[in-house]
Amino acid sequence: MYKTTAQKKGLLERLKEGPVVGDGSMCMTLEKRGYCRAGPWTPEAVLAYPDAVKQLLREYMRAGADVLQTPCFYCSDGMLKKGTAAGETVAYTTDAINEAACKIAHEVAAEGNALVCGGLSPVLSYLRERDSAKTRAEFDAQLDVFIKYKVDFVLAEFFAHVEELEICVDVIKKAKMPIACSMRIGPLGDSNGVSVEECAVRMAKTGADLIGINCLFDFDTCLKTLKRMRDALDKEGLKTPLMCQPLGWRCPEVEDKYLGYLDLPETPLALDPRTATRFEVHEFTRAAYNLGTRYIGGCCGMEPHHIRAIAQELAPERKRDPPVQDMCPPTGFLQFSGLSNIKEKASMDFWTNTKPGSGRPFNPASTQTEGGRFL
């Protein structure tokens, strides 16, 4: 078993020592638990239901996450207004939400030696106007709260255009903190038609300490994209480590869609049957690490037990087990079951060779339908 350390180290120091584990899904998980509005996905819960947010962050930290991201993704006055019903008053401001998110993340992180990451996301000024000055101003506004509350590093994430990401990273440099950046791209590259390879090289040349991908695509698609990124970086002699925060659902059929899983008919309220198993997470984590990925966490659909699988798979490299190990080793305590058929499953070999999905006999992938009815 591996021991934990009480001394808090920064992101760059931790990366030198071994792989870093990120946290997982926030707004979509809070929606399942009754604390977030499906559709807008805005994080009012940090003010309306702070205990629910703290509980989820604690679960990620117990699962083995080294990093807790401030739970204020895509928080802007425009998004808050968009998610408000007709005639309803916007109850919370962007500033109030961002400040509460920082305080909550710091409070929980202090309980377990975790780092706090402030996240910047794409802005409407770039998407609608391609106005560089307005784009920079919006990023400045997002960044200010993270400087004020002294997060440990800043992440620019969920970018569809490498050009916008370059602007964002340039703005972040004023904070004089470690910088990570990721794009929501698959094999098609970015939404302006820039290839995966060019995106990777341009991201590295921003000077960011970590670069990679997040959201929209599943494990297999992410691995294909990561390999192309790594090959492109190697060709240019660039050594920037990779990061990846994939979906927690299996959706191979959207590999060649710019919007990824957002094109699925089940999105967002019926994705449960596509949920990845913890053992699939183990397999992905090992493959991603072997490609040079040194920061692995999760995005939408990646729950605490998925983050646990990442931390357990990387325990040899990290030289420590996650806190949850006392109750939940990879195959549990099945050897102590009173049922012989359960005892027989107390091995990783059994679970890694098991193909899940037998509980969905009427799934549309294997059953023809007519008029929406199963035949």
C-alpha positions in Angstrom: 0.0 0.0 0.0 1.1 3.6 -0.7 1.2 6.4 1.9 0.0 9.9 1.5 2.0 13.1 2.1 0.9 16.0 4.2 2.9 18.6 2.3 1.0 20.5 -0.4 2.9 20.7 -3.7 2.1 22.7 -6.7 0.9 21.4 -10.1 4.4 21.5 -11.8 6.1 19.8 -8.9 3.4 17.0 -8.8 3.8 16.5 -12.6 7.5 16.0 -12.1 6.8 13.3 -9.5 4.1 11.4 -11.4 0.7 11.6 -13.0 -1.9 13.9 -11.6 -5.6 12.9 -11.2 -8.3 15.5 -11.9 -11.9 15.5 -10.7 -15.0 14.7 -12.7 -18.4 15.8 -13.8 -20.0 18.6 -11.9 -23.2 20.2 -13.4 -24.5 17.0 -15.0 -23.9 15.1 -11.8 -25.5 17.8 -9.7 -28.5 17.7 -12.0 -28.9 14.0 -11.4 -28.9 14.7 -7.7 -31.4 17.5 -8.0 -29.2 20.6 -7.8 -28.8 21.9 -11.3 -31.0 22.9 -14.2 -30.7 20.6 -17.2 -30.2 22.6 -20.4 -28.6 25.8 -19.1 -26.2 23.8 -16.8 -25.4 26.9 -14.8 -23.9 26.4 -11.4 -26.2 28.4 -9.1 -25.9 25.5 -6.7 -22.8 27.0 -5.2 -25.1 29.6 -3.6 -28.4 27.8 -3.5 -27.2 24.4 -2.3 -23.5 24.8 -1.2 -23.5 21.6 0.9 -24.5 19.5 -2.1 -21.5 21.0 -4.1 -19.1 20.4 -1.2 -20.3 16.8 -0.9 -19.6 16.1 -4.5 -16.1 17.7 -4.3 -15.3 15.7 -1.2 -16.3 12.5 -3.1 -13.9 13.3 -5.9 -11.1 14.0 -3.4 -11.8 10.8 -1.5 -11.8 9.0 -4.8 -8.2 10.2 -5.4 -8.4 13.5 -7.2 -5.4 15.7 -6.7 -7.3 18.7 -8.2 -10.7 20.3 -7.5 -11.9 22.7 -10.1 -13.9 25.7 -9.0 -17.5 24.7 -9.8 -18.4 27.6 -12.0 -18.0 26.3 -15.5 -19.6 28.5 -18.2 -20.9 30.9 -15.7 -21.7 34.3 -17.2 -24.5 36.8 -16.9 -25.6 35.9 -20.4 -25.8 32.2 -19.6 -27.6 32.8 -16.3 -30.2 35.0 -18.0 -30.6 32.4 -20.8 -31.4 29.7 -18.2 -34.1 31.7 -16.5 -37.8 31.1 -17.2 -39.9 33.9 -18.7 -40.9 36.4 -16.0 -38.4 34.9 -13.6 -35.8 37.2 -12.0 -32.1 36.1 -12.3 -31.4 35.3 -8.6 -27.6 35.3 -8.7 -24.9 37.2 -10.4 -21.8 35.8 -12.1 -19.5 37.5 -9.6 -21.4 36.0 -6.6 -21.3 32.5 -8.1 -17.7 32.7 -9.1 -16.6 33.9 -5.6 -18.7 31.2 -3.9 -17.2 28.5 -6.2 -13.7 29.6 -5.3 -14.4 29.6 -1.6 -16.1 26.2 -1.7 -13.2 24.7 -3.7 -10.6 26.1 -1.3 -12.5 24.9 1.7 -12.8 21.3 0.5 -9.3 21.2 -1.0 -7.8 22.2 2.4 -9.3 19.1 3.9 -7.3 16.8 1.7 -4.2 18.5 0.3 -5.7 19.0 -3.1 -5.0 21.8 -5.6 -7.6 24.3 -6.6 -8.0 25.0 -10.4 -9.8 28.0 -11.8 -11.4 27.3 -15.2 -11.9 29.7 -18.1 -14.3 28.8 -20.9 -15.1 30.1 -24.4 -16.8 33.4 -24.8 -19.6 34.8 -27.0 -17.4 37.7 -28.2 -15.2 35.3 -30.1 -18.0 33.0 -31.3 -20.3 35.7 -32.6 -18.0 38.6 -33.5 -14.4 37.3 -33.7 -13.6 40.6 -31.9 -10.2 40.1 -30.3 -10.4 43.1 -27.9 -13.9 42.1 -26.6 -12.8 38.5 -26.3 -9.8 39.4 -24.2 -12.0 41.6 -22.0 -14.3 38.7 -21.4 -11.4 36.4 -20.5 -10.0 39.1 -18.2 -13.3 39.2 -16.4 -13.3 35.4 -15.9 -9.7 35.5 -14.7 -10.0 38.2 -12.1 -11.8 36.2 -9.5 -9.2 33.4 -9.7 -6.4 35.9 -9.2 -8.3 37.4 -6.2 -8.9 34.0 -4.6 -5.4 32.7 -5.4 -6.2 29.4 -7.1 -3.2 27.1 -7.6 -3.4 27.0 -11.4 -5.7 28.1 -14.3 -7.3 25.9 -16.9 -8.6 27.1 -20.3 -11.0 24.4 -21.3 -13.7 23.3 -23.7 -12.4 25.3 -26.6 -13.6 24.5 -30.1 -11.2 27.0 -31.9 -7.5 26.9 -31.3 -7.4 30.6 -32.2 -9.6 31.5 -29.3 -7.6 29.3 -27.0 -4.4 31.1 -28.0 -6.0 34.4 -27.0 -7.2 33.0 -23.7 -3.8 31.6 -22.7 -2.2 34.9 -23.5 -4.6 36.6 -21.1 -4.0 34.0 -18.4 -0.3 34.7 -18.4 -0.8 37.9 -16.5 -1.9 35.8 -13.5 1.7 34.3 -13.3 0.3 30.8 -12.4 0.8 27.4 -14.0 -1.5 27.1 -17.1 -3.3 24.2 -18.5 -5.4 24.2 -21.7 -7.7 21.8 -23.4 -9.9 21.6 -26.5 -13.1 19.8 -27.2 -11.8 18.2 -30.4 -11.9 14.8 -31.9 -10.4 13.4 -35.1 -11.9 16.2 -37.3 -9.9 18.8 -35.5 -11.2 22.2 -34.4 -14.4 23.9 -35.7 -12.4 26.1 -38.0 -11.0 23.1 -39.8 -7.6 23.2 -38.1 -6.2 19.6 -37.8 -5.6 17.8 -34.6 -1.8 18.0 -35.3 -1.8 21.7 -35.8 -3.9 22.3 -32.8 -1.5 20.3 -30.6 1.5 22.2 -31.9 -0.1 25.6 -31.5 -1.3 24.8 -28.0 2.2 23.8 -27.0 3.6 26.9 -28.5 1.4 29.1 -26.3 3.7 28.2 -23.4 1.0 26.3 -21.5 2.4 23.8 -19.0 -0.3 21.2 -19.9 -2.3 20.7 -23.1 -5.0 18.3 -24.1 -8.6 17.5 -24.7 -11.8 17.3 -22.7 -15.5 16.5 -23.2 -17.6 15.5 -26.2 -15.9 12.2 -27.0 -15.4 8.8 -25.3 -12.3 6.9 -24.3 -11.6 5.3 -27.7 -11.9 8.5 -29.6 -9.9 10.4 -27.1 -7.1 7.9 -27.3 -7.0 8.3 -31.1 -6.8 12.0 -30.8 -4.2 11.9 -28.0 -1.9 9.7 -30.2 -2.1 12.1 -33.1 -1.3 15.0 -30.7 1.6 13.2 -29.2 3.0 12.2 -32.6 2.7 15.8 -33.8 4.5 17.2 -30.7 7.3 14.6 -31.0 7.8 15.6 -34.6 8.3 19.2 -33.6 10.5 18.3 -30.6 7.9 19.7 -28.2 7.8 18.0 -24.7 4.6 19.5 -23.3 2.8 16.8 -21.3 -0.8 15.9 -22.3 -4.0 16.0 -20.3 -7.3 14.4 -20.9 -10.7 14.6 -19.3 -13.0 12.4 -21.4 -16.7 11.7 -21.2 -18.0 8.9 -18.9 -20.2 7.5 -21.7 -19.5 5.2 -24.6 -20.4 6.9 -27.9 -18.2 5.6 -30.8 -20.7 6.5 -33.5 -20.1 10.3 -33.0 -16.3 10.1 -33.5 -16.6 12.1 -36.7 -19.1 14.7 -35.5 -17.9 18.1 -34.4 -20.4 18.1 -31.6 -19.6 14.6 -30.4 -22.1 13.2 -27.9 -24.3 16.3 -28.2 -25.5 14.8 -31.5 -26.9 11.7 -29.7 -30.7 11.3 -29.3 -30.2 10.3 -25.7 -28.4 13.6 -24.8 -28.8 14.9 -22.1 -31.4 13.0 -20.1 -31.2 9.4 -21.2 -27.4 8.6 -21.4 -27.4 6.2 -18.4 -27.2 3.0 -20.5 -24.0 4.3 -22.1 -22.2 4.8 -18.8 -18.7 3.4 -18.9 -17.7 0.8 -16.2 -14.9 1.4 -13.8 -12.9 -1.3 -15.5 -13.2 0.4 -18.8 -11.8 3.5 -17.0 -8.9 1.4 -15.8 -8.2 0.3 -19.3 -8.4 3.8 -20.7 -6.2 5.3 -18.0 -3.4 2.9 -18.7 -3.6 3.4 -22.4 -3.7 7.2 -22.0 -0.7 7.1 -19.6 1.3 5.0 -22.1 0.7 7.8 -24.7 2.3 10.3 -22.5 -0.8 11.7 -20.8 0.2 13.0 -17.3 -3.0 14.6 -16.1 -6.1 12.4 -16.3 -9.5 13.4 -14.9 -13.1 13.4 -16.2 -15.7 15.5 -17.8 -19.5 15.0 -18.2 -20.6 11.5 -17.0 -17.4 10.8 -15.1 -18.6 10.1 -11.6 -16.6 9.7 -8.3 -16.2 5.9 -8.9 -14.7 6.6 -12.3 -12.1 9.0 -10.8 -11.4 6.3 -8.2 -10.5 3.9 -11.0 -8.1 6.4 -12.5 -6.3 6.9 -9.2 -6.2 3.1 -8.5 -4.8 2.4 -12.0 -2.1 5.0 -11.5 -1.3 4.1 -7.9 2.1 2.4 -8.8 3.2 5.5 -10.7 1.9 7.9 -8.0 3.2 5.7 -5.2 0.1 6.1 -3.2 -3.4 4.7 -3.0 -6.5 6.9 -3.0 -8.2 7.6 0.3 -11.2 5.4 -0.8 -8.9 2.3 -0.8 -9.8 1.5 2.8 -13.4 0.6 1.7 -13.2 0.1 -2.1 -10.1 -1.7 -3.6 -10.5 -2.3 -7.3 -12.5 -5.5 -7.0 -14.0 -4.7 -3.6 -14.1 -7.4 -1.0 -15.9 -10.0 -3.1 -13.7 -12.8 -1.8 -15.6 -12.5 1.5 -19.0 -12.8 -0.1 -21.3 -15.5 1.2 -22.2 -16.4 -2.4 -19.9 -18.6 -4.3 -20.8 -17.1 -7.7 -19.8 -13.7 -6.4 -16.5 -15.0 -4.8 -15.5 -16.2 -8.3 -15.5 -12.7 -9.5 -12.9 -11.4 -7.1 -10.2 -10.7 -9.7 -9.4 -7.9 -12.2 -9.2 -10.5 -15.0 -12.9 -11.4 -14.6 -14.0 -7.8 -14.8 -11.7 -6.6 -17.6 -12.9 -9.6 -19.8 -16.6 -9.0 -19.1 -18.6 -7.2 -21.7 -21.4 -5.2 -20.1 -24.8 -4.3 -21.5 -26.8 -7.5 -21.1 -29.4 -5.6 -19.2 -30.6 -3.6 -22.2 -32.1 -6.2 -24.6 -34.2 -3.7 -26.5 -31.5 -1.2 -27.3 -31.9 0.4 -30.8 -28.4 -0.6 -31.8 -29.4 -4.2 -31.9 -33.1 -4.1 -32.5 -34.9 -2.8 -35.6 -37.8 -0.4 -34.9 -40.8 0.8 -36.8 -42.6 4.0 -35.9 -40.7 4.2 -32.7 -41.9 0.8 -31.5 -39.7 -2.3 -30.9 -40.4 -5.2 -33.2 
